């Protein structure tokens, strides 16, 4: 019988032809005991064969007929999820969001409610224009820096209740109101027809009015959502999505069942979040992955099969659809959320967006931010801990060093001292000399083995609870 060791310490990974005297043993636990004795295993194993469920030490059921015949088996180290289970939270049904006084936030609403709020806003503007034309204006929450800040209690970037006006005062303001009114008309049309379009689609419906600049229409879309107190998704306006998901998750998308355990490339995350419902999962945690290359590696290795999990990537800077999807998985399923990013400031910036949100969309932070996301790796200290060749380390540039100093002044970094320590190592202020003023990509771990992250790094870090 050929035995392959695929989730063990590197020194154990090999294929061997072994003779195992099973005697009268026929249950999973009994056979595993015989294998442990014969192979002198120093870890708790799992038996695995393609097409047959894994058999762990907890199973006393008979091993399926023919399990050991005509082929090889794999022995995987049993992975432990006790530490990650401690991070589980109540589901959305038992949570109540609370924000400080004076904070403005938006809500998801169905199309008919959004249309009603839109009609009410237009009616109020017209009434004001008839009675006091010099004061007629659309009131919109201000998105300037002095109205946006980090809130320590909620651990999110939030927007205050200061407002600005879109008013008829001169020719320039007239043009702005005209464009804003056109956005309102276009949005109402999409809501009435119950269809979704991208920001780019909406821009092309009246390029001339928007002065041949999509930035103009994009800003007005954000203003409209803020004025109505609804998310952009509630306007049926989507940004292009690039996120993918694979793992222990099933849901329905416009009534069609989606099984994310199937395939190897992952399922695209739809920007039409309102079309997704019936989320079901037996995963223990959610893993957010910065790079598509690692996502594909873990998907091909079927990481989620032996470590019950859901894997998500936005392939770099996260889009709104991926952020909202991660937020839903975290809240509706109560799953702990871990992240693996590059050990550089760009990776930390991506983690920041997932965690506390962004200033540009401060009024939607509550619908997208995951404040308790944990930074699992990669960290510069891993290079030393796992004896990774240092040839793959990159030097911090002057621009990196300046950016790092600015990040240390951010309130959300001050509230996360462990994150600040990692930045200080990159800046050369702390840590071992060998890793000071250095940065590293996730792929530096591949210098050990192409599957080192799957079968060594992630199991070690998760089992030991080595996140910050």
Secondary structure, DSSP 8 states (H G I E B T S, - for coil): -EEEEEES-GGG--EEE-----TT--BHHHHHHHHHHHHT--S-EEEEETTEEEE-TT--SB--TTTTSSS-EEEEE----HHHHTT----GGG------TTEE--B---HHHHHHHHHHHHHHHHHHHHH-TTT-EEEEE--SGGGEEEETTTTEEEEES-EEEEE-SSHHHHHHHHHHHHHHHHHHHHHHHT--EEHHHHHHTSTTTTTT-HHHHHHHHHHHHHHHTB-GGGGTEE-----EEEES-EEEETTEEEETTSSSS-EE--S-GGGEEEEE---SEEEEES-HHHHHHHHHTTHHHHTTEEEEE-SSS--HHHHHHHHHHHHHH--EEEEE--BSHHHHHHHHHHHH--GGGGGGHHHH--TT-EEEE--HHHHHHTT--GGG-EE--HHHHHHHHHHHTSHHHHT-HHHHHHHHHHTTSSS-GGGTTEEB-GGGGGGT-TTHIIIIIHHHHHHHT---
